[in-house]
Amino acid sequence: MRRCFQCEQLQYVQTTPTAAHREIGKRKADEHHVNVLNVQNLRKSFGTRTVFEGVSFAIDEGEKVGLIGANGSGKTTLFRIVAGEEGRNDGTIALKRGASVGYLAQEPRFQPDATIRSAVSAGHPELLASLRSYQEISATLAKPHSDHERLLARQGDLMARIDALGGWDWQHRVETMLTRVGVDAWDRPVAGLSGGEQKRVALARALLQQPDLLLLDEPTNHLDADTTLWLEEHLVEYPGAVMLITHDRYFLDRVVTRMIEVSRAELTTYPGGYTEYLEAKSERIERMTVEEQKRGKLIRQELAWVKRSPSARTGKQKARIHRLERTREAHARQQLPKQDVVDIAFGAPPRLGRTVLDLHEISKSYDDRILIEDLSTRLRAGERIGVIGPNGAGKTTLLRIILGEETPGSGAVEVGVNTRIAYYDQGREELDPSLLVHEAVSDQEWVTAGGQRTHLRSYLESFLFPSEVQSQRVASLSGGERNRLLLARLLLQEANLLILDEPTNDLDLMTLQVLESALATFPGCVLVVTHDRFFLDKVATGLLVFEGAGVVRRHEGSYDLYRRVRDERLAAAAPAKAGKPKSPEAAPRADHGTRRLSYMEKRELESIEVEIVSAEADVAQYERRLADPALYSDRPDEVEQVTLAYQEAKARAETLYARWAELEERQAG
């Protein structure tokens, strides 16, 4: 896939939204002005709880929309209603004539006997039926048959239909998409996969459907950073409309052109991505605060007059009384938008000793596959270390070794005598679905959290579990609500070393912000596995990076810093395609100021476009290899190697684009 030379250079910068890409999406939407989805006066309730009341909105063809709101606000319910998997109490949902809808559920379901390959293929039943019919007719035509002419005509119709559906290379497309999302061994049964692998299989199925409206509920959960970047690019170029629920703020900034906030049975629309949403929301609150103050002042003045002049409440003065009542009503209707916020507060943990956690030459392998080789590192007081790497690289295995749940092949784990560990399990296996919500947190009526003793019911209310929800079964909770419940359990353990495995999955943005702030000021230590780049940039003081083949490196600083250093390292390691390789002394130093180009930088700018063309040629070469069915049938052992080479070539091209943009900008002053 060829990319835009003018806008693609922004893609790798972690803190800069791809405004150019969003502008492309806006222009596409402006060109059509045709609704693919129109929802009018939607009402939905569960018992006495109203989820939506009189909600109306529309989605244009090709539009990319992000849906945000607190856990339990109704985002997933809205997706299920649009997808036809949930009923509604009232309202209309109209799709463009002939439009198709694809849905990636937060917790996808598959046929019990499905394999990975068959589960993904099942996402296009019309194509599969046409292929089967074509094969059956071809087999019949191979034998003498009295109805030869009719079968030939039917075969021709099927060929045209399969052509229209783009299905002659369907199995190859299935395998390519599975490789993209990081799933291998395609004949394994889906029932035996982890929750993360099942989500990635479902994502591949949804993307291959290519519907007119694609609904994605937390698509970045269980995706590593590189795959998330690929998905961003894929959705930006996706021709259909996309609605997505995600907590990945970088993802929202790069992909969506409009945000919809779900709060208190209402929907509020904001143009742009996550950054624009924050700016508009802040301005709206400030504006409403000023209006609130003005109304409050008027009410106080009128109230003072009413109290001062009881005898004047007849005749013309009744108008002032009525005005006061109208002002009060307006005041009640236009209160500032209230946002329920989780109360996550870590108290003073037990004092850490000199040794917190030391890993001494840890190695671990399964059969011939090396996950960790000779890893030695030390966790010091106050450090917050993010653990990143591809899915299946061994991150969770490392956590299990530290917790003593798994034995290393060699090496030793040294835990300080004063170290108290609390573990957050990404699989939520510690939560018994048959328990009531309050029972799953504690069997005590009174608990101590943050150094304060409080009633369990009040404590759960601070985590946004009202009394009626506390008496429900854990099984009835959404994924985000279960994660909040795990956080509530975690805080009761009074630990000084928190080991967190994917804590950000399914959490709403407000809860994520509170969790990030709490962890950033936590006086103990944190070891966290996450693919959330925004979360890492706000929280992590360093990283443990699984680079493959057992290599685990320690990097100090944020994820953004690591990414830039990695890209520079990959670019430096790549062979020069044009001109003489530059010596380290000649390499320009990063400078984001306004100074003009040096002589060497001018020479670099003159040659960098040639390097970009060469890098793009490498990317195209690897893309052709990945698109070649023979690679998967004749040389399956090379798939991983070619995929890695493709990712490195793409990273080098992106680094060159970014450097070209920087030099061009500085040259222009």
Disulfide bonds with the S-S distance in Angstrom:
none
